[in-house]
Amino acid sequence: MRTGPQSSSGEATLTGLSQVEYRLARDSIVREYQRGRLSRLDICDAQPELLRVARNLRRTTEVDCPICEDAKLVHVSFAFGPRLPPGGRPLGSNAELQTLARSKDEVAFYIVEVCTECGWNHLLRMFNAQAARRRPRSGRG
């Protein structure tokens, strides 16, 4: 678990929000691919809807795809909650994320990295808006 106002890619999140990072799992999969234990077909399996969202609502990064190395990865954000569509709601901006996090609903947020060229995708982090509301305010921001 990690807390902080900003992710390593510069994406703003809410202050004091606990996050679950999935980078160790990601790095393990990349190593298995590099060692030849996983094929590209095993790991480049982005669904068409995820690729569509990645092409339209992405946040570009400067990180090369660890699989094809031909494209830069993009990050896409999704929100899941009781008043949101069953498949989640793709978020186009940090302002949308912050607005949903301030709602009274229990909303979970997911950040996914995607390569729109080869279809690599992996969950980077997950966090819950309710955790931000329960955390006591400190003098720091």
C-alpha positions in Angstrom: 0.0 0.0 0.0 1.1 3.5 -0.7 -0.3 6.9 0.1 0.4 10.1 -1.6 -1.0 12.9 -3.7 0.7 11.9 -6.9 1.7 8.7 -8.7 5.1 8.1 -10.2 3.7 9.0 -13.7 2.6 12.4 -12.5 -1.1 11.6 -12.3 -2.7 13.6 -9.5 -4.8 11.6 -7.1 -6.5 12.7 -3.9 -4.3 13.6 -0.9 -4.1 10.9 1.7 -5.6 8.3 -0.6 -4.4 4.8 0.0 -3.4 3.0 -3.2 -2.6 -0.6 -4.1 0.2 -0.7 -6.5 0.5 -3.6 -9.0 4.0 -2.8 -10.4 5.7 -5.8 -8.8 3.2 -8.1 -10.6 3.7 -6.2 -13.8 7.5 -6.4 -13.6 7.2 -10.2 -12.9 5.1 -10.7 -16.1 7.5 -8.6 -18.2 10.5 -10.7 -16.9 8.6 -13.9 -17.7 8.0 -12.6 -21.2 11.7 -11.6 -21.6 12.8 -15.1 -20.5 10.6 -16.7 -23.1 8.2 -18.3 -20.5 5.2 -16.2 -21.8 4.4 -15.4 -25.4 3.2 -12.1 -26.8 -0.2 -13.8 -27.3 -0.4 -14.6 -23.6 0.1 -11.0 -22.5 -0.9 -8.7 -25.3 -4.6 -9.3 -24.9 -6.3 -5.9 -24.5 -10.0 -6.1 -25.2 -11.4 -3.9 -28.1 -13.2 -1.6 -25.6 -10.0 -1.0 -23.6 -8.1 -0.2 -26.8 -10.9 2.2 -27.8 -10.8 4.0 -24.4 -7.0 4.1 -24.6 -7.0 5.8 -28.0 -9.6 8.4 -27.0 -9.3 9.1 -23.3 -5.6 8.4 -22.7 -2.9 10.2 -20.7 0.3 9.8 -22.7 3.4 8.8 -20.9 7.1 8.8 -21.9 7.4 5.1 -21.0 8.2 2.7 -23.9 6.0 -0.5 -24.1 8.0 -3.2 -22.3 6.8 -5.8 -24.9 6.9 -4.3 -28.4 9.2 -1.3 -27.5 7.7 0.5 -30.6 5.2 2.7 -28.8 4.7 4.8 -25.7 2.4 3.5 -23.1 -0.8 5.3 -22.2 -2.7 5.3 -19.0 -6.5 5.1 -18.7 -8.6 5.6 -15.6 -11.9 3.8 -14.8 -14.4 4.4 -12.0 -16.7 1.7 -10.7 -19.5 2.4 -8.3 -23.3 1.9 -7.6 -24.5 4.7 -9.9 -22.0 4.1 -12.7 -22.4 1.8 -15.7 -21.8 -1.9 -14.9 -18.6 -1.9 -17.0 -17.3 1.1 -15.2 -16.9 4.6 -16.4 -13.8 5.7 -18.3 -12.5 9.0 -17.0 -11.2 11.7 -19.3 -9.5 13.9 -16.7 -8.3 14.2 -13.1 -11.2 16.7 -12.5 -13.7 13.9 -13.2 -11.8 11.6 -10.8 -11.8 14.2 -8.1 -15.5 14.9 -8.6 -16.5 11.3 -8.3 -14.2 10.8 -5.3 -16.0 13.6 -3.4 -19.4 12.0 -4.0 -21.1 10.1 -1.2 -21.0 6.9 -3.2 -18.5 4.2 -2.7 -16.4 4.5 -5.8 -13.3 2.5 -6.8 -10.7 3.8 -9.3 -8.4 1.8 -11.5 -5.5 3.0 -13.5 -4.5 0.7 -16.4 -1.4 1.0 -18.7 -2.1 0.1 -22.3 0.0 -0.1 -25.5 -2.3 0.7 -28.4 0.1 -0.9 -30.8 0.6 -4.4 -29.4 -2.3 -4.7 -26.9 -0.2 -5.0 -23.8 -2.2 -3.9 -20.7 -1.8 -4.1 -17.0 -3.5 -2.8 -13.9 -1.1 -0.3 -12.3 -3.0 0.8 -9.3 -6.3 0.8 -7.6 -7.7 3.1 -4.9 -11.0 3.7 -3.2 -12.6 7.2 -2.7 -14.1 6.2 0.7 -10.6 5.9 2.2 -10.0 9.6 1.5 -13.2 10.6 3.3 -12.4 8.6 6.4 -8.8 9.8 6.7 -8.5 12.6 9.3 -7.3 15.9 7.9 -3.8 17.0 8.8 -2.3 20.4 8.4 -0.5 19.2 5.3 -1.8 19.0 1.8 
